[in-house]
Amino acid sequence: MQQLIMNEWRKVSIAVYVTVAFATIAVTICTLLIYKNYALEAQLEVYEVGFEIFNLIFPLLAVIPTGWLMYFERKNGFIKYTLPRVNKKLYLTSKWLVSVGSGFLVVFCVSIISVLVALYVVPPITVQLTLIHPETGELMGRIVQTRIFGEQFVEQPFMYGLVLSLWKGIIGGLIATLGFVFSLYSKNLFVILTGPFVYLLLENFCWSVFGLEKYRLVTAFEPSSVRSESISGASFVTGPVLLLLVILGYIVYKRKMVNVRIYEV
């Protein structure tokens, strides 16, 4: 199994490295520049505003480096020639693990690099307080009062950024799983590479229409996208669980209702 994983990694490693490199350059530029247009009160907010666009396009970063591989192996018939040499389940599992790992790696690396740039490269910001204390009338900070884990955000910014980046990487791995499942059954490369991104947009739209933004996958990915009083434990699990159900539903639909086979001739 380990050898299979290494073989699959060699096939996609260059694409993963290139994606990380380009995304790193883009997120570094965003982190260094965008914060200048905002009134901020904590250094880690530089990361938040600089990473904002990536909160929407992360499905593309998670899927594009690996989503194409199974598509081409099915298209040119290569996958059929693996049957005499390796068990089908082991072969597909190794590909899935590489896809998940790559999705995690890309999203985590881009996020943590933005955190490091915001905390240790960007010069200390000029703190601008925006809330007024109701009793004293003095300016006060809003972060602790208006966001989940606000104290950690202010007092332990690196740890907060590290944990959030790890969590974002996990969600990136789940999105990569959706792209991998698309590549198992779809014959359209455009659908495979952009389908997870479209799913994120549709899921985001549907929850927003019903006024339930706290359950969006985007909210689980970036908790600061809604006010802290709207956040609950369900906000972190609803989006990922729904995504897993969609993946399972797609597999069942393709296998049982449409009768699509991965190793079809």
C-alpha positions as CSV (number, residue, x, y, z in Angstrom):
1,M,0.0,0.0,0.0
2,Q,2.8,2.4,0.9
3,Q,4.4,1.8,-2.5
4,L,1.2,2.4,-4.3
5,I,0.7,5.7,-2.5
6,M,4.3,6.8,-3.4
7,N,3.7,5.9,-7.0
8,E,0.5,8.0,-7.1
9,W,2.3,10.9,-5.3
10,R,5.0,10.9,-8.0
11,K,2.3,11.3,-10.7
12,V,0.9,14.5,-9.1
13,S,3.7,15.9,-7.0
14,I,4.8,18.5,-9.6
15,A,1.2,19.7,-10.1
16,V,0.8,20.0,-6.3
17,Y,4.1,21.9,-5.9
18,V,3.3,24.3,-8.7
19,T,-0.2,25.0,-7.2
20,V,1.3,25.7,-3.8
21,A,4.0,27.9,-5.3
22,F,1.5,30.1,-7.3
23,A,-1.1,30.2,-4.5
24,T,1.7,31.1,-2.1
25,I,2.8,34.0,-4.2
26,A,-0.9,35.2,-4.6
27,V,-1.8,34.9,-1.0
28,T,1.5,36.7,0.1
29,I,0.7,39.6,-2.2
30,C,-2.9,39.8,-0.9
31,T,-1.8,39.6,2.7
32,L,0.8,42.3,2.2
33,L,-1.5,44.8,0.4
34,I,-5.2,44.4,1.1
35,Y,-5.1,45.1,4.9
36,K,-4.0,48.7,4.2
37,N,-7.6,49.5,3.1
38,Y,-9.1,48.3,6.5
39,A,-9.4,49.6,10.0
40,L,-8.0,46.8,12.1
41,E,-7.4,46.2,15.8
42,A,-5.4,42.9,15.8
43,Q,-2.5,41.8,13.8
44,L,-4.1,38.5,12.8
45,E,-6.9,40.4,11.0
46,V,-4.3,41.1,8.3
47,Y,-4.5,37.4,7.6
48,E,-8.3,37.4,7.6
49,V,-8.7,40.2,5.0
50,G,-5.8,39.0,2.9
51,F,-7.2,35.4,2.8
52,E,-10.8,36.4,2.1
53,I,-10.8,35.6,-1.6
54,F,-9.2,32.2,-0.9
55,N,-12.1,31.3,1.4
56,L,-14.2,31.0,-1.8
57,I,-11.7,29.6,-4.3
58,F,-10.1,27.0,-2.1
59,P,-12.1,24.2,-3.8
60,L,-10.2,24.9,-7.0
61,L,-6.8,24.8,-5.1
62,A,-7.8,21.5,-3.5
63,V,-9.0,19.7,-6.6
64,I,-7.0,21.0,-9.6
65,P,-3.6,19.4,-8.7
66,T,-5.0,15.9,-8.6
67,G,-8.5,15.8,-10.1
68,W,-7.2,15.3,-13.7
69,L,-5.3,12.1,-13.1
70,M,-8.1,9.6,-12.8
71,Y,-9.9,11.3,-15.7
72,F,-7.0,10.6,-18.1
73,E,-6.4,7.1,-16.8
74,R,-10.0,6.2,-17.5
75,K,-10.0,8.1,-20.8
76,N,-6.9,6.4,-22.3
77,G,-7.7,3.0,-20.8
78,F,-4.6,2.9,-18.6
79,I,-6.7,1.9,-15.6
80,K,-7.7,-1.4,-17.2
81,Y,-4.1,-2.4,-17.5
82,T,-3.6,-2.1,-13.7
83,L,-6.1,-5.0,-13.1
84,P,-3.5,-7.9,-13.4
85,R,-1.0,-6.1,-11.2
86,V,-2.9,-4.6,-8.3
87,N,-6.2,-5.0,-6.4
88,K,-8.8,-2.5,-7.6
89,K,-9.7,-1.4,-4.1
90,L,-6.1,-0.9,-3.1
91,Y,-5.4,1.0,-6.3
92,L,-8.4,3.4,-5.9
93,T,-7.8,3.8,-2.2
94,S,-4.2,4.9,-2.8
95,K,-5.4,7.4,-5.3
96,W,-8.0,8.7,-2.9
97,L,-5.5,9.1,-0.1
98,V,-3.1,11.0,-2.3
99,S,-6.0,13.3,-3.4
100,V,-7.1,13.9,0.2
101,G,-3.5,14.5,1.3
102,S,-2.8,16.9,-1.6
103,G,-6.0,18.8,-0.9
104,F,-5.1,19.1,2.7
105,L,-1.5,20.1,2.0
106,V,-2.3,22.8,-0.5
107,V,-5.0,24.5,1.6
108,F,-3.1,24.2,4.8
109,C,0.2,25.5,3.3
110,V,-1.5,28.5,1.7
111,S,-3.4,29.4,4.9
112,I,-0.5,29.0,7.3
113,I,1.9,31.0,5.0
114,S,-0.7,33.8,5.0
115,V,-0.8,33.6,8.9
116,L,3.0,33.8,9.1
117,V,3.2,36.7,6.7
118,A,0.5,38.6,8.6
119,L,2.2,38.0,12.0
120,Y,5.9,38.2,11.2
121,V,6.4,40.0,7.9
122,V,3.7,42.8,7.9
123,P,4.7,45.7,10.1
124,P,2.7,46.1,13.3
125,I,-0.6,47.7,12.4
126,T,-2.0,50.9,13.8
127,V,-4.7,49.7,16.1
128,Q,-8.0,51.4,15.4
129,L,-10.8,50.7,17.9
130,T,-14.3,51.0,16.6
131,L,-16.7,50.2,19.4
132,I,-17.8,52.6,22.2
133,H,-18.2,51.3,25.7
134,P,-21.9,51.8,26.7
135,E,-21.1,53.0,30.2
136,T,-17.8,55.0,29.9
137,G,-18.2,56.2,26.3
138,E,-14.6,55.2,25.6
139,L,-13.4,53.3,22.6
140,M,-13.0,49.6,23.1
141,G,-12.0,46.5,21.1
142,R,-14.7,44.6,19.2
143,I,-12.9,41.3,18.6
144,V,-13.4,39.6,21.9
145,Q,-17.1,40.6,22.0
146,T,-18.0,39.9,18.4
147,R,-16.2,36.7,17.3
148,I,-15.9,33.1,18.5
149,F,-12.6,32.4,20.2
150,G,-11.9,36.1,20.3
151,E,-9.5,36.0,23.3
152,Q,-7.4,33.4,21.5
153,F,-7.5,35.4,18.4
154,V,-6.0,38.4,20.2
155,E,-3.8,36.7,22.8
156,Q,-2.5,33.7,20.9
157,P,-2.7,34.6,17.2
158,F,-0.2,32.1,16.0
159,M,-1.9,29.2,17.7
160,Y,-5.3,30.4,16.5
161,G,-4.0,30.6,13.0
162,L,-2.3,27.2,13.1
163,V,-5.4,25.4,14.4
164,L,-7.6,27.2,11.9
165,S,-5.2,26.4,9.1
166,L,-5.3,22.7,10.1
167,W,-9.1,22.7,10.1
168,K,-9.1,24.4,6.7
169,G,-6.8,21.7,5.4
170,I,-9.2,19.0,6.6
171,I,-12.0,20.7,4.8
172,G,-9.8,21.0,1.8
173,G,-9.3,17.2,1.9
174,L,-13.0,16.7,2.0
175,I,-13.5,18.9,-1.0
176,A,-10.7,17.0,-2.8
177,T,-12.6,13.8,-2.0
178,L,-15.6,15.2,-3.9
179,G,-13.4,16.0,-6.9
180,F,-11.9,12.5,-6.8
181,V,-15.4,10.9,-6.7
182,F,-16.3,13.1,-9.7
183,S,-13.2,11.8,-11.5
184,L,-14.3,8.2,-10.9
185,Y,-17.6,8.5,-12.7
186,S,-17.6,11.7,-14.9
187,K,-16.2,11.9,-18.4
188,N,-16.1,15.7,-18.3
189,L,-12.9,17.2,-17.1
190,F,-14.4,20.6,-16.6
191,V,-17.0,19.1,-14.3
192,I,-14.4,17.3,-12.3
193,L,-12.2,20.3,-11.7
194,T,-14.9,22.9,-11.1
195,G,-17.7,20.8,-9.7
196,P,-16.6,21.2,-6.1
197,F,-16.3,24.9,-6.5
198,V,-19.8,25.1,-8.0
199,Y,-21.1,22.9,-5.1
200,L,-19.6,25.4,-2.6
201,L,-21.4,28.3,-4.4
202,L,-24.7,26.5,-4.5
203,E,-24.5,25.3,-0.9
204,N,-23.6,28.8,0.1
205,F,-26.6,30.3,-1.8
206,C,-29.1,27.8,-0.5
207,W,-28.2,28.2,3.2
208,S,-28.2,32.0,2.7
209,V,-31.6,32.1,1.1
210,F,-33.1,30.4,4.2
211,G,-31.2,32.7,6.5
212,L,-29.0,29.9,7.9
213,E,-25.6,31.2,7.0
214,K,-24.2,29.6,10.1
215,Y,-24.5,26.2,8.6
216,R,-22.6,26.9,5.4
217,L,-19.4,25.1,4.5
218,V,-17.8,28.6,4.1
219,T,-18.7,29.3,7.8
220,A,-17.1,26.1,8.9
221,F,-14.0,27.1,6.8
222,E,-13.9,30.6,8.1
223,P,-15.9,31.2,11.3
224,S,-15.5,35.0,11.2
225,S,-17.8,35.1,8.2
226,V,-20.8,35.3,10.6
227,R,-21.2,37.0,14.0
228,S,-20.1,34.9,17.0
229,E,-23.6,34.7,18.5
230,S,-24.7,32.8,15.4
231,I,-21.9,30.2,15.7
232,S,-22.4,26.9,17.5
233,G,-20.9,23.5,17.3
234,A,-23.3,22.6,14.5
235,S,-21.7,25.4,12.4
236,F,-18.5,23.4,12.2
237,V,-20.0,20.0,11.4
238,T,-23.1,20.7,9.3
239,G,-21.2,21.8,6.2
240,P,-18.7,18.9,6.2
241,V,-21.4,16.3,7.1
242,L,-23.6,17.5,4.3
243,L,-20.7,17.4,1.9
244,L,-20.0,13.7,2.9
245,L,-23.7,12.9,2.3
246,V,-23.5,14.5,-1.1
247,I,-20.5,12.4,-1.9
248,L,-22.2,9.3,-0.8
249,G,-25.4,10.2,-2.6
250,Y,-23.4,10.8,-5.8
251,I,-21.7,7.4,-5.6
252,V,-25.0,5.6,-5.0
253,Y,-26.7,7.4,-7.8
254,K,-23.9,6.6,-10.3
255,R,-23.5,3.0,-9.3
256,K,-27.0,1.9,-8.6
257,M,-29.2,4.2,-10.7
258,V,-27.1,5.1,-13.7
259,N,-25.0,1.9,-13.5
260,V,-21.7,3.6,-14.3
261,R,-18.6,1.5,-13.7
262,I,-15.1,2.8,-13.0
263,Y,-13.4,0.1,-14.9
264,E,-15.8,0.1,-17.8
265,V,-14.3,-0.9,-21.2
